[in-house]
C-alpha cells in the first residue's frame, strides 16, 4: 500500500472518530445540563421569594438583571473548556505541528495547492483545542441573556476539505446552541469531488451537522455575489460573515452580538488572530487598532486612542472594517441595501459597507473579547482570472462616486486612470443614500476618521529624497524588483533596474515611489537584511534617515547603516570612511532632511 493511500485512509478515519468522540461528549454533557437546569429552577423558586432590588444578583453570581429588565449572564461553557484542556495530540491547544519527513512530497503538493499546509490541516484534529488568547479582563464578563440567534455565512472556492470542516466544527463546538441558528456554506463554483460530492453527503447524513446548509453556485461569481446569496438564504436575526479557513476562540459570539442587541444599527468586528500557514499554530495578534485607508485605497491601521488602550476588554469605534469578519443585524444589512451588487468579485466592498454604516447613522465597533483565528495564505494559491478587466478599479470608483462626494478627487489625483473607468449604474445606490438621509463624506472625515489627515494627508507632502539610489562603491542601484512581502531589497546594474525610483517620504519611510511596501528592518543586529513589508506608518522598523553630508543611509532605531552584500541590502555598524555605506540620491531636500 502506498504512503499516499495510507495517508488518505488515516484522514478519513480521523474525521469519523472525531465526530463520534464529540457525540459521546455531547451525551454526557446533556445529562449534566438536565441536572443543572433542575437545580437552577429550584434555586430560582427560592430566589423569587426575596424582595425586588434595583439589581438582582442570581445565586450563581454570574449574572444580574437591571431595573429596566435587561439580564446579563456568563455565556462561557466551562465544561467544554475543561474537556478541551484534557485533549492530547497534534496541534492541540493551538500548538505548531510539523509532519514526519516521509510526507514531504505530499506536504509540498498540498501547500502549493492551497497556500497553506493542507497536510498539517489533515493531521490536526477537526475538534482540536485552542488557547484562550483573550485579554484576561475578558474573563467573567457578562453579556445580555436575550440575544437573537445568528446565521453564520462562510464562502469557499476549492477550499481544502479538512480546513473547511474544522471551521464548521469550531463554530459548532464553541457557540452556545441557543445562539447558533444555522451555518450557511456558499460554494462559489467549486469543482473538486471532495467538496461537491463528499462534503454534501457528510453534512446531510450526520446529525452533528444538522444546522449546516449548502448553497451551490454553478460557476464562480466572486466573494460579494456569494455573500449576498448567503445573506438572502439566511433566516435568523443576525448575520455573521467569516472566511472558510477559521477557528473561533473561547466565547467568541456573545460579546460580538451583545452590542447589536442593544442597538441594531451597530456592526461589530472580532479581533483576528493568526493560524500559521505552515504549522497551523494559533498566534495572537496585537491588542487592536482602528481601521482606515490611504488615498490610494489601501487598507491601513491607526493607533488606538488612549481610552481604548486603558480598557483592553471594551469595544471601541473603528472607522473602517478589514472586511473578512463581521456581524450585523439582518434588518440593518438590508436597510443599507446589502452589498452593492455592482461591486464584482472582490475589492472595495469593505469601504462601501463601512462608509454607509457610519454615514447613514449607524456605528461600527471592534470587539476585543471576540477573537477568531484566520489562516493567512502564503504564496502558491491563485484564482482563475475572471476575464472582466480591471474590476477592482471599477469597484473603487463605484464606492467613490456614491459615498465620497468631493473627497473622491483625492483618490483620482493618485490614480488618474480610475476616473475613466466605467462604473455602471449607481442610481439605486444613490437612492438608498437619499432615502436614509445619510451624512456627507465630509461629516465622516470630521466626526469619525478625525485623525486621518495626520497619518495619511489628502495632499501628499513632497518627499525628502527621491530618484535612483546609487551605491558609491559598486555604482549599482537599489532595486525592489516590485517584490512581495518579506522579499529582500536588491542592488543591480542601474541600466537594468526594475523598480529603482526610491523615495524617502515625509514620514521617513524608505520605499519604491509607486509601491505600498516599505523597507523594513525586523531584526536590529548587524548583518540582517532589509526586507519589504506593508507600510504601517508607525516608524519603528520602517524609520530611515539619510545624512546628506556623509551620504549614509541608516535605520534610525538601530542606528545601523545600509550597505550591499551578495546582491542584497544589509545593515552594519556605521563607518563614515566606508565607501560601501555611501549612497547618492538624484534629489535631496537638504533643508527638510536637516
C-alpha positions in Angstrom: 0.0 0.0 0.0 1.4 3.4 -1.0 2.2 6.2 1.6 -0.4 8.4 -0.1 -3.1 5.7 0.2 -2.2 5.2 3.9 -2.4 8.9 4.5 -5.8 9.3 2.9 -7.2 6.3 4.9 -5.8 7.9 8.0 -7.5 11.2 7.2 -10.9 9.6 6.6 -10.7 7.6 9.8 -9.8 10.7 11.8 -12.9 12.5 10.5 -15.2 9.6 11.6 -13.5 9.1 15.0 -13.5 12.9 15.8 -17.3 13.1 15.1 -18.1 10.1 17.2 -15.9 11.3 20.1 -17.8 14.7 20.1 -21.2 12.9 20.0 -20.2 10.9 23.1 -19.1 14.1 24.8 -22.4 15.8 24.0 -24.4 12.9 25.5 -22.5 13.2 28.8 -22.8 17.0 28.6 -26.6 16.7 28.1 -27.1 14.6 31.3 -25.2 17.3 33.3 -27.2 20.1 31.6 -30.6 18.5 32.5 -29.4 18.0 36.2 -28.1 21.6 36.2 -31.4 23.0 34.8 -33.4 21.2 37.6 -31.1 22.7 40.2 -31.3 26.2 38.8 -35.1 26.0 38.7 -35.2 25.1 42.4 -32.9 27.9 43.2 -34.9 30.3 41.1 -38.0 29.5 43.0 -36.3 30.2 46.3 -34.9 33.5 45.0 -38.3 34.7 43.7 -39.5 34.8 47.3 -37.0 37.6 48.1 -37.8 41.3 47.7 -37.1 43.0 44.4 -34.0 45.2 44.3 -32.6 47.6 41.7 -30.0 45.0 40.8 -30.8 41.3 41.4 -27.7 39.1 41.7 -28.5 35.4 41.0 -27.3 32.6 43.2 -24.5 31.5 40.8 -23.1 35.1 41.0 -22.5 35.0 37.2 -25.5 37.1 36.1 -27.5 40.2 37.0 -30.7 41.9 36.0 -31.0 45.6 35.8 -34.1 47.6 36.7 -35.0 48.0 33.1 -35.3 44.2 32.8 -32.1 43.6 30.8 -30.5 40.5 32.2 -26.8 39.7 31.7 -25.2 36.3 32.1 -21.9 34.5 31.7 -22.1 32.5 28.4 -18.8 30.6 28.8 -19.1 26.8 28.5 -16.7 25.9 31.4 -17.4 22.1 30.9 -16.2 22.3 27.3 -13.1 24.3 28.3 -12.3 21.5 30.9 -12.9 18.9 28.2 -10.5 20.7 25.8 -7.8 21.0 28.4 -7.5 17.2 28.6 -7.0 16.7 24.8 -3.7 15.4 23.5 -2.4 15.2 20.0 -1.0 17.1 17.0 -1.8 20.8 17.1 -3.8 20.6 20.4 -4.0 23.9 22.3 -3.1 25.6 19.1 0.5 24.3 19.2 2.5 24.1 16.0 2.7 20.7 14.2 5.4 19.6 11.8 4.7 16.3 10.0 7.2 13.5 9.5 9.7 14.0 6.7 8.2 10.9 4.8 5.2 13.1 4.0 7.4 15.9 2.5 6.2 15.4 -1.1 2.6 15.4 -0.2 3.1 18.3 2.1 4.7 20.4 -0.6 2.0 19.5 -3.1 -0.9 20.5 -0.8 0.9 23.6 0.3 1.3 24.7 -3.3 -2.4 23.9 -4.0 -3.8 25.8 -1.0 -1.3 28.5 0.1 -1.2 26.7 3.4 -0.3 23.2 4.6 -3.3 21.0 3.7 -1.3 18.0 5.1 -0.9 19.6 8.5 -4.6 20.5 8.5 -5.4 16.8 7.8 -3.3 15.6 10.6 -4.6 18.1 13.2 -8.0 17.1 14.8 -11.1 18.7 13.5 -12.1 19.4 17.1 -8.7 20.4 18.3 -8.4 22.5 21.4 -7.3 26.2 21.2 -5.5 28.6 23.5 -7.7 31.3 25.2 -6.0 34.3 23.6 -8.4 36.9 25.0 -7.2 39.6 27.3 -7.5 38.4 30.9 -10.1 41.2 31.6 -12.5 39.3 29.3 -12.8 36.5 31.8 -16.1 36.5 33.7 -17.6 39.3 31.6 -21.4 39.2 31.4 -23.5 39.7 28.2 -27.2 40.1 27.5 -29.1 36.8 28.0 -31.8 37.8 25.5 -29.7 37.7 22.3 -31.1 36.8 18.9 -29.7 33.8 17.0 -27.2 34.1 14.2 -26.8 32.8 10.7 -23.0 32.3 10.1 -22.1 32.6 6.4 -18.9 31.0 5.1 -17.8 31.4 1.4 -15.5 28.8 -0.1 -13.9 28.2 -3.5 -11.8 25.0 -3.8 -11.1 25.2 0.0 -9.1 22.3 1.5 -11.6 19.8 2.8 -10.3 19.3 6.4 -9.7 23.1 6.8 -13.3 23.9 5.8 -14.6 21.1 8.2 -12.5 22.4 11.1 -14.0 25.9 10.6 -17.5 24.3 10.9 -16.6 22.2 13.9 -15.0 25.2 15.6 -18.2 27.2 15.2 -20.5 24.3 16.4 -18.3 23.4 19.3 -17.7 26.9 20.7 -21.1 28.6 20.1 -24.0 28.4 22.6 -26.6 26.2 20.8 -29.3 28.7 21.5 -27.4 31.4 19.6 -26.3 29.3 16.6 -29.3 29.3 14.3 -27.5 28.0 11.1 -24.2 27.8 9.3 -24.6 28.6 5.6 -21.9 27.4 3.3 -21.8 29.1 -0.1 -19.9 27.0 -2.6 -18.8 29.6 -5.2 -18.3 27.3 -8.2 -16.1 24.6 -6.7 -15.5 21.5 -9.0 -13.4 19.2 -6.8 -15.1 15.9 -5.9 -14.3 16.3 -2.2 -16.4 19.4 -1.9 -19.1 18.7 -4.5 -19.8 15.1 -3.5 -18.1 14.1 -0.3 -18.9 17.2 1.7 -22.7 17.3 1.0 -23.0 13.6 1.8 -21.1 14.1 5.1 -23.2 17.2 6.0 -26.6 15.8 5.2 -26.0 12.3 6.6 -24.9 13.3 10.1 -26.9 14.8 12.9 -23.9 16.7 14.1 -24.2 19.0 11.1 -28.0 19.5 11.4 -27.6 23.3 11.4 -25.4 23.4 8.3 -26.8 24.3 4.8 -25.0 24.3 1.5 -25.8 26.8 -1.3 -24.1 25.9 -4.7 -23.2 28.4 -7.4 -22.9 26.7 -10.8 -19.9 29.0 -11.6 -17.6 31.3 -9.7 -19.3 34.6 -9.1 -16.9 36.1 -6.6 -17.0 37.0 -2.9 -19.7 39.7 -3.0 -22.2 37.7 -5.0 -21.6 34.7 -2.8 -22.1 36.6 0.4 -25.3 38.1 -1.0 -26.5 34.5 -1.8 -25.8 33.5 1.8 -27.5 36.6 3.3 -30.6 36.1 1.1 -30.9 32.5 2.3 -30.4 33.4 6.0 -33.4 33.1 8.2 -32.1 34.3 11.6 -31.9 37.9 13.0 -28.2 38.4 12.9 -25.7 37.7 10.2 -22.0 36.8 10.8 -19.7 36.7 7.8 -16.3 34.9 8.0 -13.8 33.0 5.9 -13.8 29.3 5.5 -10.4 28.8 7.0 -11.0 30.0 10.5 -11.2 28.8 14.1 -13.3 30.7 16.6 -11.9 31.3 20.1 -13.5 30.9 23.6 -16.9 32.7 24.0 -16.5 34.4 20.6 -20.1 35.1 19.8 -21.9 36.7 22.9 -19.5 39.8 23.0 -19.9 40.1 19.2 -23.7 40.2 19.3 -24.3 42.0 22.6 -23.8 45.5 21.1 -26.1 44.7 18.2 -28.8 43.5 20.7 -28.6 46.9 22.4 -28.7 48.9 19.2 -29.5 47.2 15.9 -27.6 49.7 13.8 -24.3 48.7 15.4 -21.9 46.5 13.4 -19.2 44.6 15.2 -15.9 43.1 14.1 -13.9 40.5 16.1 -10.1 40.6 16.7 -8.4 38.3 14.1 -5.5 36.1 15.2 -3.1 34.2 13.0 -3.2 30.5 12.2 0.2 29.8 10.8 0.1 28.6 7.2 2.9 26.1 7.7 2.3 24.6 11.2 -1.3 25.7 12.0 0.0 27.2 15.2 -2.5 29.8 16.6 -0.8 33.0 17.5 -2.4 36.1 19.0 -2.2 39.4 17.1 -1.7 42.8 18.9 -4.2 44.4 21.1 -6.0 46.2 18.3 -6.1 49.3 16.1 -8.6 51.4 14.2 -9.3 50.6 10.6 -8.7 53.3 8.0 -7.4 53.8 4.4 -4.9 55.9 2.5 -5.7 57.9 -0.6 -4.8 55.0 -2.9 -7.4 52.9 -1.1 -5.0 50.7 0.6 -6.4 49.4 4.0 -4.5 50.9 6.9 -4.5 50.7 10.7 -4.4 53.7 13.0 -3.3 53.6 16.7 -5.9 53.2 19.4 -6.9 56.3 21.4 -5.6 56.3 25.0 -9.0 55.4 26.4 -9.1 52.2 24.5 -5.6 51.3 25.5 -6.6 51.7 29.1 -9.6 49.4 28.7 -8.5 46.5 26.5 -11.7 44.5 27.1 -14.1 47.1 25.9 -15.4 47.5 22.3 -14.1 50.6 20.5 -15.2 52.6 17.5 -13.4 51.7 14.3 -14.0 53.8 11.1 -13.3 51.1 8.5 -13.5 47.3 8.6 -11.0 44.9 7.0 -14.0 43.1 5.5 -13.4 39.5 6.2 -15.2 39.1 9.6 -18.1 41.0 11.0 -21.6 40.7 12.5 -24.6 42.8 11.5 -28.3 42.5 12.2 -30.1 41.3 9.1 -32.5 44.2 9.4 -29.7 46.8 9.2 -27.9 44.9 6.5 -30.9 45.0 4.2 -31.9 48.6 5.2 -28.5 49.6 3.9 -29.1 47.7 0.7 -26.8 44.8 1.5 -23.6 44.7 -0.5 -23.6 46.7 -3.7 -24.3 44.1 -6.4 -22.4 46.2 -8.8 -19.2 45.5 -6.9 -17.9 42.4 -8.6 -15.6 39.6 -7.4 -13.8 41.5 -4.6 -12.3 44.8 -3.7 -13.9 48.0 -2.3 -16.8 46.2 -0.5 -15.3 46.9 2.9 -15.2 50.6 2.2 -18.7 50.7 0.7 -20.1 49.0 3.8 -18.1 50.9 6.3 -18.9 54.3 4.8 -22.6 53.7 4.7 -22.8 52.2 8.2 -21.3 55.4 9.6 -22.8 58.0 7.2 -26.3 56.5 7.5 -26.4 56.9 11.3 -25.0 53.5 12.4 -21.7 52.7 14.2 -19.0 50.1 13.9 -17.2 48.6 16.8 -14.1 46.3 17.1 -14.7 43.8 20.0 -11.5 42.7 21.8 -13.2 39.9 23.7 -14.3 38.2 20.5 -11.4 36.5 18.7 -11.2 34.3 15.6 -8.1 32.7 14.1 -7.6 33.0 10.4 -5.2 31.1 8.1 -3.3 33.7 6.1 -2.3 32.1 2.8 1.3 32.3 1.7 2.1 32.3 -2.0 1.0 29.3 -4.1 -2.7 29.5 -4.3 -4.3 31.6 -7.0 -7.7 32.0 -8.5 -8.5 32.0 -12.2 -8.7 35.4 -13.9 -12.4 36.3 -14.2 -11.6 38.0 -17.6 -13.7 41.1 -16.9 -11.0 43.7 -17.0 -9.9 46.0 -14.1 -12.8 45.1 -11.8 -11.1 46.5 -8.7 -10.8 50.0 -10.3 -14.5 49.7 -11.2 -15.4 48.8 -7.7 -13.4 51.6 -6.2 -14.9 54.1 -8.5 -18.5 53.0 -7.6 -17.7 53.5 -3.9 -16.1 56.9 -4.6 -19.0 58.2 -6.8 -21.7 57.1 -4.3 -20.3 57.9 -0.9 -17.2 60.2 -1.1 -18.5 63.4 -2.6 -15.7 65.9 -3.3 -13.2 63.8 -1.5 -13.1 61.3 -4.4 -10.8 63.7 -6.2 -8.0 62.9 -3.8 -8.3 59.3 -4.9 -8.3 60.2 -8.6 -5.3 62.5 -8.1 -3.2 59.5 -7.1 -4.9 57.1 -9.6 -5.9 59.2 -12.7 -6.8 56.0 -14.6 -9.8 55.4 -12.3 -11.5 58.5 -13.5 -12.2 57.0 -16.9 -13.3 53.5 -15.7 -17.0 52.7 -16.5 -18.6 52.1 -13.1 -22.1 51.2 -14.3 -25.5 52.3 -13.0 -25.3 53.7 -9.4 -28.8 55.2 -9.3 -30.1 52.5 -6.9 -27.2 53.1 -4.5 -27.7 56.9 -4.6 -31.4 56.4 -3.8 -30.5 54.3 -0.7 -28.3 57.2 0.4 -31.0 59.7 -0.1 -33.8 57.6 1.5 -31.8 57.0 4.6 -30.9 60.7 4.9 -27.2 59.8 5.1 -24.5 62.2 6.1 -21.8 63.6 3.8 -18.3 62.2 3.5 -17.1 65.5 4.9 -19.1 64.6 8.1 -17.4 61.2 8.1 -13.9 62.6 7.9 -14.6 65.3 10.6 -16.5 63.1 13.0 -15.3 59.5 12.6 -11.9 59.5 10.8 -10.9 62.6 12.7 -7.1 62.0 12.6 -6.7 60.5 9.1 -5.1 63.7 7.8 -2.3 63.3 10.5 -1.4 59.9 9.2 -2.5 59.9 5.5 -2.8 63.5 4.3 -5.1 64.2 1.3 -2.3 66.1 -0.4 0.9 64.2 -0.1 3.9 66.4 1.1 6.9 66.4 -1.1 9.4 63.6 -0.4 12.6 64.2 1.5 14.6 62.4 -1.2 13.8 60.6 -4.4 15.1 59.0 -7.6 17.8 56.5 -8.3 19.7 55.4 -5.2 23.3 54.6 -6.3 26.0 53.0 -4.2 29.2 55.0 -4.5 31.4 51.9 -4.2 29.7 49.4 -6.6 28.0 52.0 -8.7 24.9 49.8 -8.6 21.3 51.0 -7.8 18.9 49.8 -5.2 16.0 47.9 -6.8 12.9 46.5 -5.1 12.1 44.3 -8.1 8.4 45.0 -7.2 8.9 42.3 -4.6 6.3 40.8 -2.3 6.1 40.9 1.5 9.4 39.7 3.2 11.4 39.8 0.0 14.9 41.3 0.3 16.0 44.6 -1.3 18.4 44.1 -4.2 21.2 46.1 -5.8 21.5 45.8 -9.5 23.0 47.4 -12.6 21.4 50.8 -12.9 20.6 50.2 -16.5 18.6 47.0 -15.7 16.7 48.1 -12.6 13.0 47.1 -12.4 11.8 49.5 -9.7 14.7 51.8 -9.0 12.8 55.0 -8.2 13.3 55.1 -4.5 11.7 57.7 -2.1 12.2 58.8 1.5 8.8 60.1 2.4 8.0 62.9 4.7 7.3 60.2 7.3 10.9 58.9 6.9 9.7 55.7 5.1 12.1 54.3 2.5 10.1 52.8 -0.4 9.6 52.4 -4.1 7.8 55.5 -5.3 4.8 53.6 -6.6 4.7 50.9 -4.0 2.7 50.3 -0.8 5.6 48.3 0.6 8.2 49.9 2.8 11.8 49.0 3.6 11.7 47.2 7.0 14.4 46.0 9.4 12.8 43.4 11.6 16.0 42.3 13.5 18.2 45.1 14.7 21.6 43.4 14.6 24.4 43.8 12.1 24.2 41.5 9.1 20.4 41.4 8.9 18.7 42.0 5.6 16.3 44.9 4.8 13.1 43.4 3.5 9.8 44.7 2.1 6.8 45.0 4.4 3.4 46.8 4.1 3.9 50.4 5.2 2.3 50.8 8.6 3.1 54.5 9.3 4.3 53.7 12.8 8.0 54.4 12.2 9.8 51.8 14.3 11.3 49.1 11.9 10.4 51.4 8.9 12.1 54.6 10.2 15.1 55.5 7.9 17.2 58.7 7.6 19.7 60.0 5.1 22.7 62.1 6.0 23.5 64.4 3.1 26.9 65.2 4.5 28.2 61.7 4.9 25.9 60.1 2.3 25.0 57.4 4.7 21.5 55.8 4.9 20.6 54.4 8.3 17.8 52.8 10.2 17.0 55.3 12.9 16.1 52.9 15.8 19.0 50.6 15.4 21.5 53.3 14.2 22.8 50.8 11.7 23.8 51.8 8.2 22.8 50.2 4.9 25.3 48.6 2.6 25.2 46.0 -0.2 26.3 42.4 0.3 25.9 39.5 -2.1 23.4 41.4 -4.2 21.0 42.4 -1.4 20.9 45.2 1.2 22.0 44.5 4.8 22.8 46.7 7.8 26.1 47.1 9.6 27.8 49.3 12.1 28.1 52.8 10.6 31.5 53.8 9.4 31.9 57.2 7.7 35.0 56.1 5.9 33.4 53.0 4.3 32.6 53.7 0.6 30.1 50.7 0.7 27.9 52.8 3.1 27.8 55.9 0.9 24.8 56.5 -1.4 23.7 59.2 -3.8 20.1 60.2 -4.4 19.0 62.0 -7.6 17.2 64.6 -5.4 17.6 65.5 -1.8 15.6 68.2 0.1 18.6 69.2 2.2 16.6 71.7 4.2 13.9 69.3 5.2 16.4 66.5 5.7 18.4 68.5 8.2 
